[in-house]
Amino acid sequence: MMPPPTTATRRVSTIRLLRCSPGVPARWDASGRMGQVKALDVTTVTGRVLDQLRAAILSGELEPGQLYSAAALGEQLGVSRTPIREASHELARLGLVEIERNRGIRIVATSVETLLQGFEVRLMLEVPLARRAARLAQDDPAARQRLTEVHDRFREAATADDAELTLRTDRDFHTVLLELSGNDRATSVLREQRNMVLQSGVGTVPTSRTPVECFEDHADIYEAFMAGDEAGIGAAMSRHIINTATLLIDQESRRRSDFHDHGVADRLRALLG
């Protein structure tokens, strides 16, 4: 028997984020996947629940298009329905779920057009911010060292053929580069765009490229940054974003009937003029 929770913290060991259908009790899903839940501090239950549900959505554990009841989620997380409902409203604001009254939350399936618009936002913001970061770092050894450290971790993950860690360090590489541009608002917007892609439950690694190929796709970005080459890093970032978008949507068009090639590369290049 598990010990009772303390007054400060309730710990839930292993959960099943249960899929449910109208009129059918929550049940084990077919995949057999299990998720690990961190300790929930009862003083910030809603915030912890929000983080847990968002992570489950972004990882694909909560599947796009599926309906999940507040009661089932609350039971599995060891909390009441209230923090589940409060967290659900924030997830709906972020566009990650739709709330179905008296039924639960449905995970939003990301469309190809939504993904394309996300990549367009990245081109419009990330390219000029990368140029600015390269310019500012010319006289800032600490900035160059910071990107070098994450670049080295990125290389180690790719060399080890660790797809999950490669994707994580890929994200960190872009995040650090954006932070070095000094624009916190744009960094926040672009973080949400990356989350949107993760929410779709897809990634190019390892399906369409290996961890090493993913890492190498960032080589020109890093080299231009270290050289303070604004034009070079802008061109390299543009190529990288267009290449990633093309690979991702081509990959998904073979898997999903609602995805098809929208002339991805031409559409994104046209945005650059």
N, C-alpha and C positions, 0 to 999 in steps of 0.2 A: 504493500500500500504506500502510495506517495505521501510525503509529509504535507501538512496543511500549509497554504501560502502564508508568508509573513504579512504584517500590516502594511509594509512598504511595497512589496513586490510579489506579484503572482507569476510563477514560471509555468510555461506550457512547453512540454518537451517536443513531441513530434505531432504535427497536425496533418490532416487531409483538408485541403481547401475544396469543399464539396460542391459538385455540380448538381443543380436540381432543375427539374422540369415542372411545368404547371401540374399540380395535382399529384406529384410524385415526391415522396420523402427524399431528403438529402441522402446520397448514397456514395459508396466508393466509385470513383470514375474508372474508366477502362484502362487508363495508362499505367496505373499502379505507382504513380509518382508520389513521393512524400516530401514535405517541406519542413525545414527547421525553423522554429519560432524563437526569437530572442525574448528575454525577460520583458514583461510589460510593467512599467512603473505606473501604479494606480493614480499617481498625481498628474500624469500626462498620458492617460490611456488613449484618448482620441488621436493625439499626435503619433503615438507608437502604432496604433492600428492603421492610421493613414500610411505610415512608412511601410508597414508590413504588406498591406494590400497593394500599394503602388509597386513594391518590389515584385510581388507575385504576378501582377499584370505585366510588368516589363520583362520578366523572365519567361512569360508564357505559361506559368503554372495555372493562372486563371486564364482560360482560353477565350479568344475573341468570339463573339456571337453567343456565348453561353450565359445562362441566367443563374445567379447565385443568391440564395435567400439570406437576409440579415440574420435570421435565427440560426442557420447552419454555420455561417461564418463566425457569429458571436460564440456559439457553443465550442467551436474548434479552437478559437483564440482565447477562450476562457474569460470573455467579457460579456456585458449585457448588450442588448440591441442598440442602446443609445449611442455609444461611441462608434458602432458600425454605421449607423445612420448619419452621424455627423461627419465621419470620414467619407462616406459615400457622396455627400453633397460637395465636398472639396474635390473629389475625384471627378464628379460630373462637371464641375467648373473647369477642370483641366482638360476636359474632353476625353477622359479615359473610360468613362462608363455612362450609361443611361439609366436613370432611376425609373423603375416600373412600380407604380404605386401598389402597395400590398403584396408585391411579388418578390422584389429584391432589386439587384443591380445586374445589368447586362453589359458585358465587356464590349466596347466599341471595336468593330473590325476596321482596320485602317485600309482605306481605298488607295488605288494606284495614284489617283489625282492628289490625294492628301500627301502621299509620299513625295510626289513630284514637287508640289508646292513647298514642302519642307526643304528639299534640296535647292530650290530656287532661293529660299530665304538664306540658306547657308552660303550660296554664291554671292548674294548681295551684301551680306554682312561679314562673313568669315574671310573673304579675300582681302578687302581693304584693311581689316583689323590685323591680319597676318602681316601685311606690309608695314603697318604702324608698329607692330611688335618688333619687327626686324630693325626698323629705324631707331626705336627707343633703346634697343639692346646693344647698339653699337658701342655705347659708352657705359655699359652696365654689365660688368663681369658676373655679378650675382644672378642676373636674369639669364645669361647664357648658361651658367652652371645649372640653374634650375631646370631648364629644358633638356640639358645634356643628361641629367640624372634620370628623368623620366624616359628619355630616348634610350638610355642604356637598359632600363628595366623592360622596355618594349622589345628591344633586341633579344634579351635573355629569354623572355616569354616565347617569342617566335622561334628562337633556336631550339628551345625545349619542346616545340610542337604542342604547346599548351593553348588550345583555342580560346578557352574561357579567359585565361589571364592575358592573352594577346588582345582580346576585345576590350578588356578592362584598361590595359595600358595604352591602347589606341585612344580610348576615351580620355584618359588622363593627359596624353600628349596634346590633344586638341584643347582641352580645358586649360592647361598651363599656358599654351600659346595665346589663347584668348585673354587670359588674365593678365598676361604681360603687355597686352595692348592698352590696358588701363580703363576699359569701358565695361563696367560691371553690368549695366543694363543689357547690353548686347550679349554679354557672356551668359546671362540668365536666359535670354530668349533662345539662344543657340543650344543651351542645355536642354530646354524643353523640346526643341526640334529633334535632338538626338534621342530623347526619351520616346518621342513619337515613333521613331523607326524601331526602337527596341520593343515598344508596345505591340508592334505588328507581329512580333514573335519570329522575326527573320534576321538573318545576318549573312554576310558574304563568306564568313569564315566558320566552318571549313568547307561549306558547300560549293562555293564558286572560286575560292582561292585559299591557299594554304596560309598558315600564320606567317611564314617567311615572306610570301608574296604580299601579304597585307603590310608587313613592316617595310618592305622595300618600296612600296607605293608612297611611303612618307620620306624616303631618303632625300629627294630633291628639296622638300620643304625644310628639312632640318639643315641641310648644307647651305641653302640660301639664307636662312635665319642666322646661322653662325657667321656668314660672310657679310651680313648687313645688306644683302641684295634685295631691295624692295621689289623691283620688277620681277626678279627671279622667283621670289617666294609667292608673289601673286599668281604668276603663271603656273607654278607647281601646285598651289592649292586648288586652282581652277581645274587642272587636269585630274587631281585626286578626287575632288567632289564629283565631277562628271563620270569618271571611271567607276566610282563606287555606286552611283545612281544607276548607271547602265547595267552593271553586274547584278545589282539587287533586283531591279525590276525585270530584267531578262530571266533571272533565276525564278522569280515568283510567277512569271507569266507561264512557265512550264508546269507549275504546281497548282495554281489557282485559276479557275475558269473566269473569275471577275478581273483578272489582271491580263493586260496585253500591252505590247510595245506601243508607246505613244510618241515614237521618235525622240526618245529621251535625250540623247546627246545633242541633236540639232536644236531641240527646244532650249536646253540649258546653255548651249553656246550662243544662241541668239540673244540671250539675256545679257551676255558680256559685250554685245555690240560688234 
